[in-house]
Amino acid sequence: MTQIDAGTSTWLRARNDRTALQLLLTHGPLTRTQLGELSGMSKPTAGQMLTRLERAELVHQVGEVSGSRGPMATSYGVRVDQVAGVAVSMHAETIQAVVVDALDTVHPIVEIPVDSLARSPEEDVRAAITAASRAAEIDEKTVGVVAVGVQAAVWRDRDGLSLTDTLPGWPAEGARARIEAALNVEVTLENDVNLATMAERASGVAQNVSSFALLWLGDGIGVGVDLDGVIHRGASGRAGEIGYLPLTEPDGDVPSTDTTDLLGGPAVVELIGGDASARYADQVAELAGRTDATVVLANRVARALDPVLAVLDPAMVVLGGPTCLAAGEGLSELVAERSSEASHPELEVRLSGIEVSSVLLGARQLLVEQIRTRLEARIPVD
């Protein structure tokens, strides 16, 4: 990006244009008069800002607005056809993906069976981009950023992945670099539970707490840790991987290999008397209304949370993922009752407030910021 000196006319124009773009992103389409009022600029200056942004292909005319007096006024909106992103959530049997744009428009979520793919990081993400772009009816060449939620520990500094049971064909190192080189996109790889935790902080039940732990129960399990709005990942990205924590069955003395044996997908299917050969995702909804199973599940959750609470002492625990959502509000009440007062005397336990895919929602939030940054970088500086 060209360096310009603060205080010069060029710097002032660029600053004003960034302000105009931000206002259009925040408020939606605006007329010159509306932009001038919101920015504190004169109507002619607002018109000049819009002209420069239109020339840079960042905004376009989207309609006309009638005023109380005078002719119709043209309204301008941000163009979403210049830079797009795709949010991706990797599952054991499917890949979910959705297009993201600068206005955070709602687009269709697509689901791709992984058994139809030749598995590799670049081929999985390529399939996600293509399917999501077709569903949203956009040119996939405009996709410049991708955020991928993976069921794995992500070591960002080393472009490393570990605990990758659901990612056949993905290497322990270099997955992000391979995707970027093959597809010419900027890629963010992130643990899926961390993305769900970001979504919970932004628009779920944990918006106003100082810290919280999100216990995610699905096919696999994990904990997302938010400390004052910052995700705690650990030195190698393994923070919160409690699925591998050794535990003992709380209702007896039968040893358990790890927490996943008590709370993972197969354990939940067994708890509700389901078909062990069928998909967990197709059966977990049967947990709803099963008080007997929910009580046992709550005992197990409380047991798994004890070490988390003792170490982190969060202001809130959020229960998320397909298992918790299927069990409903009753699960959070039972877990709160059963949690050890020694590790946390006054524990607030809440069910996740996000009904859509929270992993995709967290990825979307990351991408909206990245896309807007890219658009700002296109503002002329001369």
Phi and psi in degrees as a GROMACS rama.xvg file:
@    title "Ramachandran Plot"
@    xaxis  label "Phi"
@    yaxis  label "Psi"
@TYPE xy
-67.1864  133.625  THR-2
-84.2747  129.743  GLN-3
-125.608  145.932  ILE-4
-76.9171  135.261  ASP-5
-64.4609  139.067  ALA-6
95.5978  -14.0758  GLY-7
-78.7632  164.903  THR-8
-63.4898  -34.5252  SER-9
-64.9966  -42.871  THR-10
-63.4223  -41.7284  TRP-11
-64.9256  -40.8419  LEU-12
-62.5327  -45.4338  ARG-13
-63.3311  -40.2106  ALA-14
-65.1763  -43.2847  ARG-15
-63.028  -40.821  ASN-16
-66.6015  -37.5174  ASP-17
-64.1858  -40.6178  ARG-18
-60.9577  -44.2305  THR-19
-62.2025  -43.8475  ALA-20
-63.5263  -42.2934  LEU-21
-63.4244  -38.6674  GLN-22
-66.8462  -38.3287  LEU-23
-67.7739  -35.9564  LEU-24
-68.4005  -36.1956  LEU-25
-78.2415  -43.8475  THR-26
-102.384  -11.9577  HIS-27
85.9196  -167.268  GLY-28
-55.0656  138.033  PRO-29
-136.482  150.412  LEU-30
-87.2091  171.896  THR-31
-58.4349  -42.7987  ARG-32
-63.1471  -45.4394  THR-33
-64.1252  -41.4625  GLN-34
-64.668  -40.2977  LEU-35
-62.2449  -41.5289  GLY-36
-66.3961  -41.2404  GLU-37
-73.1007  -32.7828  LEU-38
-91.289  -14.6864  SER-39
79.8405  12.4001  GLY-40
-96.2116  160.927  MET-41
-70.9757  161.53  SER-42
-60.9263  -42.8808  LYS-43
-61.1162  -41.6318  PRO-44
-64.9764  -40.3964  THR-45
-61.62  -39.7598  ALA-46
-63.6786  -39.1094  GLY-47
-65.377  -39.2735  GLN-48
-62.5196  -44.158  MET-49
-64.8429  -38.8229  LEU-50
-61.4387  -45.5158  THR-51
-65.091  -41.5359  ARG-52
-67.1887  -35.091  LEU-53
-68.5976  -39.6641  GLU-54
-64.1222  -33.0632  ARG-55
-82.6219  4.20993  ALA-56
62.4326  32.9638  GLU-57
-98.6828  -26.1151  LEU-58
-132.773  163.859  VAL-59
-150.077  165.436  HIS-60
-75.1009  129.165  GLN-61
-117.3  -6.74497  VAL-62
165.082  -169.58  GLY-63
-129.999  147.168  GLU-64
-122.252  131.006  VAL-65
-87.2106  134.738  SER-66
-102.256  177.648  GLY-67
-69.502  -28.5348  SER-68
-139.401  155.231  ARG-69
83.0148  -177.579  GLY-70
-73.0893  171.441  PRO-71
-65.0744  143.253  MET-72
-105.431  137.345  ALA-73
-76.3743  135.154  THR-74
-106.424  147.56  SER-75
-120.33  141.739  TYR-76
-132.239  162.044  GLY-77
-72.1851  136.904  VAL-78
-77.1164  132.628  ARG-79
-105.987  5.29062  VAL-80
-97.7231  8.69581  ASP-81
-94.1979  -46.7243  GLN-82
-136.002  127.111  VAL-83
-127.129  167.529  ALA-84
-134.802  168.747  GLY-85
-133.313  125.437  VAL-86
-92.2692  134.538  ALA-87
-130.058  136.696  VAL-88
-124.225  116.95  SER-89
-88.7847  126.116  MET-90
-118.897  171.984  HIS-91
-63.5862  -36.5773  ALA-92
-117.237  -13.1273  GLU-93
-142.92  165.42  THR-94
-121.762  126.223  ILE-95
-100.892  142.807  GLN-96
-150.893  152.071  ALA-97
-152.608  143.191  VAL-98
-75.3057  144.357  VAL-99
-127.064  139.203  VAL-100
-129.213  178.769  ASP-101
-63.5985  -23.8689  ALA-102
-96.7959  3.92341  LEU-103
55.1531  42.5863  ASP-104
-63.9611  143.472  THR-105
-78.834  120.719  VAL-106
-118.657  161.9  HIS-107
-65.235  141.115  PRO-108
-90.443  130.023  ILE-109
-107.007  155.001  VAL-110
-130.562  125.978  GLU-111
-116.426  123.014  ILE-112
-66.7045  131.709  PRO-113
-74.0675  -19.3939  VAL-114
-71.4143  -6.00475  ASP-115
-94.0305  3.11819  SER-116
-116.584  150.585  LEU-117
-87.1152  100.16  ALA-118
-65.9918  127.503  ARG-119
-167.884  160.291  SER-120
-57.3044  -46.3258  PRO-121
-69.8597  -37.1502  GLU-122
-73.9064  -36.6598  GLU-123
-62.4538  -46.82  ASP-124
-72.1206  -35.8717  VAL-125
-59.4262  -44.9413  ARG-126
-62.8371  -38.4433  ALA-127
-65.3574  -44.0132  ALA-128
-62.8603  -45.4998  ILE-129
-63.6444  -47.2178  THR-130
-67.2199  -42.6336  ALA-131
-66.8223  -39.1764  ALA-132
-64.802  -41.4537  SER-133
-64.3745  -42.6135  ARG-134
-64.115  -35.2836  ALA-135
-89.3352  -4.33206  ALA-136
57.9881  48.4937  GLU-137
-120.469  163.224  ILE-138
-77.8958  118.147  ASP-139
-65.9868  -12.3393  GLU-140
-68.499  -18.0255  LYS-141
-82.2931  -8.34806  THR-142
-73.7327  114.306  VAL-143
-115.51  -14.8936  GLY-144
-137.091  144.137  VAL-145
-138.364  137.388  VAL-146
-120.567  125.728  ALA-147
-119.077  120.168  VAL-148
-90.3232  123.025  GLY-149
-120.747  148.004  VAL-150
-84.5837  72.0209  GLN-151
-164.704  162.417  ALA-152
-84.0889  131.232  ALA-153
-110.293  117.102  VAL-154
-96.4563  93.6106  TRP-155
-58.7601  -48.1976  ARG-156
-60.6504  -27.7469  ASP-157
-108.616  5.54318  ARG-158
50.367  47.76  ASP-159
-114.776  152.048  GLY-160
-129.212  141.852  LEU-161
-140.432  165.051  SER-162
59.8057  48.4181  LEU-163
-99.5532  45.8459  THR-164
-59.0162  -31.2922  ASP-165
-98.7323  13.7455  THR-166
-126.318  62.9613  LEU-167
-62.0439  137.631  PRO-168
89.8233  -7.03591  GLY-169
-93.5181  131.42  TRP-170
-77.6709  160.509  PRO-171
-68.6017  -27.0648  ALA-172
-137.661  143.923  GLU-173
90.4596  10.5656  GLY-174
-63.4554  -46.0002  ALA-175
-61.59  -44.3599  ARG-176
-62.4828  -38.0772  ALA-177
-65.1567  -42.3518  ARG-178
-63.8847  -46.5506  ILE-179
-62.3463  -40.727  GLU-180
-69.0249  -39.17  ALA-181
-77.4325  -34.2404  ALA-182
-112.109  -5.73445  LEU-183
56.2111  48.6467  ASN-184
-132.138  158.106  VAL-185
-88.9557  129.091  GLU-186
-119.095  135.971  VAL-187
-114.994  119.419  THR-188
-98.859  132.318  LEU-189
-145.672  144.629  GLU-190
-57.7795  136.082  ASN-191
-63.5017  -36.6156  ASP-192
-70.6541  -33.278  VAL-193
-62.2942  -40.3318  ASN-194
-64.118  -41.6471  LEU-195
-63.3424  -34.6415  ALA-196
-66.821  -40.1645  THR-197
-60.7304  -42.053  MET-198
-64.8531  -39.4093  ALA-199
-64.7715  -38.6568  GLU-200
-66.4283  -39.9111  ARG-201
-78.1227  -38.0585  ALA-202
-145.224  13.125  SER-203
-106.642  -148.586  GLY-204
-83.1975  -7.69369  VAL-205
-105.415  22.8839  ALA-206
-64.189  -32.2342  GLN-207
-115.48  17.7218  ASN-208
-101.699  155.057  VAL-209
-71.8785  -35.2556  SER-210
-156.523  154.819  SER-211
-159.253  159.289  PHE-212
-118.414  128.833  ALA-213
-99.993  113.025  LEU-214
-89.9888  116.209  LEU-215
-103.783  122.602  TRP-216
-118.701  115.416  LEU-217
-143.863  -142.326  GLY-218
-54.2669  -46.3254  ASP-219
-113.901  -179.59  GLY-220
-135.409  160.517  ILE-221
-172.691  169.822  GLY-222
-124.892  129.952  VAL-223
-98.8401  135.704  GLY-224
-117.134  119.288  VAL-225
-114.336  117.648  ASP-226
-115.112  104.363  LEU-227
54.8875  40.8876  ASP-228
85.3068  4.35701  GLY-229
-115.017  130.223  VAL-230
-75.1534  127.971  ILE-231
-92.4607  114.622  HIS-232
-102.563  -22.1678  ARG-233
87.1608  170.307  GLY-234
-63.1576  -36.4916  ALA-235
-119.096  16.5493  SER-236
82.0926  9.33462  GLY-237
-97.8875  3.16796  ARG-238
-58.7523  132.512  ALA-239
89.833  1.06866  GLY-240
-82.1095  66.7921  GLU-241
-80.2116  -4.64969  ILE-242
-59.9704  -21.9176  GLY-243
-101.224  8.97867  TYR-244
-80.114  123.238  LEU-245
-64.8969  134.609  PRO-246
-141.265  164.576  LEU-247
-115.599  142.554  THR-248
-51.8933  122.341  GLU-249
-68.7708  -20.1549  PRO-250
-100.497  14.0622  ASP-251
-174.286  -168.058  GLY-252
-111.231  18.4957  ASP-253
-76.0804  122.175  VAL-254
-69.317  147.566  PRO-255
-120.073  141.488  SER-256
-62.7426  -50.1528  THR-257
-158.636  -179.648  ASP-258
-61.9578  -32.0843  THR-259
-61.2974  -32.3461  THR-260
-65.9242  -20.7346  ASP-261
-98.9656  -29.1773  LEU-262
-127.54  -6.68998  LEU-263
-71.2963  174.817  GLY-264
-53.1571  -51.4919  GLY-265
-59.675  -36.1521  PRO-266
-66.1154  -37.9385  ALA-267
-69.0318  -40.75  VAL-268
-60.8966  -42.6808  VAL-269
-64.2816  -39.1359  GLU-270
-62.0343  -37.0821  LEU-271
-92.6812  4.41275  ILE-272
71.4578  33.6194  GLY-273
-83.4032  -173.695  GLY-274
-90.41  112.776  ASP-275
-63.5795  -21.5833  ALA-276
-88.2243  -9.99866  SER-277
-93.8099  165.955  ALA-278
-68.8168  136.28  ARG-279
-56.6549  -43.3698  TYR-280
-60.6971  -28.6662  ALA-281
-83.1151  -10.8243  ASP-282
-117.203  -19.303  GLN-283
-62.0308  -27.9793  VAL-284
-61.3445  -21.5027  ALA-285
-69.4713  -10.0549  GLU-286
-68.2423  -25.453  LEU-287
-59.6838  129.618  ALA-288
81.7939  -2.59824  GLY-289
-91.5168  85.2074  ARG-290
-60.026  -41.0795  THR-291
-60.329  -47.0082  ASP-292
-68.7103  -36.2937  ALA-293
-66.1935  -36.8815  THR-294
-63.467  -45.7856  VAL-295
-62.7422  -43.0111  VAL-296
-61.2312  -41.9304  LEU-297
-62.1114  -40.1074  ALA-298
-59.9734  -42.9008  ASN-299
-68.8373  -40.3075  ARG-300
-63.3643  -45.6184  VAL-301
-59.6242  -40.0852  ALA-302
-64.005  -41.9462  ARG-303
-69.2616  -30.2519  ALA-304
-78.7274  -20.4047  LEU-305
-51.2111  -52.1116  ASP-306
-67.068  -31.603  PRO-307
-64.074  -45.8061  VAL-308
-67.3258  -39.2127  LEU-309
-63.8397  -35.2347  ALA-310
-85.8168  -42.7226  VAL-311
-95.9434  -33.6147  LEU-312
49.7196  56.4062  ASP-313
-74.7566  159.725  PRO-314
-73.3929  -22.4596  ALA-315
-153.047  150.431  MET-316
-114.216  129.293  VAL-317
-109.552  131.37  VAL-318
-99.9132  118.965  LEU-319
-134.319  -178.821  GLY-320
91.4751  164.177  GLY-321
-57.1006  -38.4851  PRO-322
-65.4418  -48.2204  THR-323
-65.5323  -41.3449  CYS-324
-65.8958  -34.7471  LEU-325
-69.0667  -38.5617  ALA-326
-69.1165  -34.0576  ALA-327
87.1803  -171.683  GLY-328
-58.8185  -31.0591  GLU-329
-58.3049  -31.7484  GLY-330
-65.2135  -44.4167  LEU-331
-64.1124  -36.9053  SER-332
-66.456  -42.7961  GLU-333
-66.3466  -40.3258  LEU-334
-63.7654  -42.4576  VAL-335
-60.8058  -39.5357  ALA-336
-66.6853  -32.8537  GLU-337
-95.3022  -7.44825  ARG-338
-72.1636  144.376  SER-339
-66.9517  124.872  SER-340
-67.6521  -23.9683  GLU-341
-67.2083  -36.3572  ALA-342
-86.9884  -24.0228  SER-343
-161.58  99.113  HIS-344
-65.6895  -31.7702  PRO-345
-133.382  86.9522  GLU-346
-98.1534  125.933  LEU-347
-96.0707  120.022  GLU-348
-115.455  125.886  VAL-349
-127.011  146.282  ARG-350
-78.3203  142.449  LEU-351
-52.6938  139.802  SER-352
-95.5595  10.3186  GLY-353
-106.437  120.099  ILE-354
-92.36  -30.0461  GLU-355
-81.1117  -179.966  VAL-356
-62.0128  108.214  SER-357
-70.3581  -27.59  SER-358
-65.7162  -47.3638  VAL-359
-64.9591  -36.3582  LEU-360
-64.3444  -43.6077  LEU-361
-62.0828  -40.7889  GLY-362
-65.255  -39.1542  ALA-363
-60.6169  -42.1063  ARG-364
-62.1237  -41.0405  GLN-365
-61.3202  -43.5687  LEU-366
-70.9236  -37.2108  LEU-367
-57.4112  -44.2289  VAL-368
-62.8715  -43.1042  GLU-369
-65.7533  -41.2934  GLN-370
-65.0756  -43.2697  ILE-371
-64.3703  -37.4082  ARG-372
-62.3733  -40.5379  THR-373
-65.2449  -39.5328  ARG-374
-64.7379  -43.0316  LEU-375
-60.6395  -34.7215  GLU-376
-66.6869  -16.2596  ALA-377
-89.6115  -2.66195  ARG-378
-66.2063  129.031  ILE-379
-62.0166  144.267  PRO-380
-119.211  18.5303  VAL-381
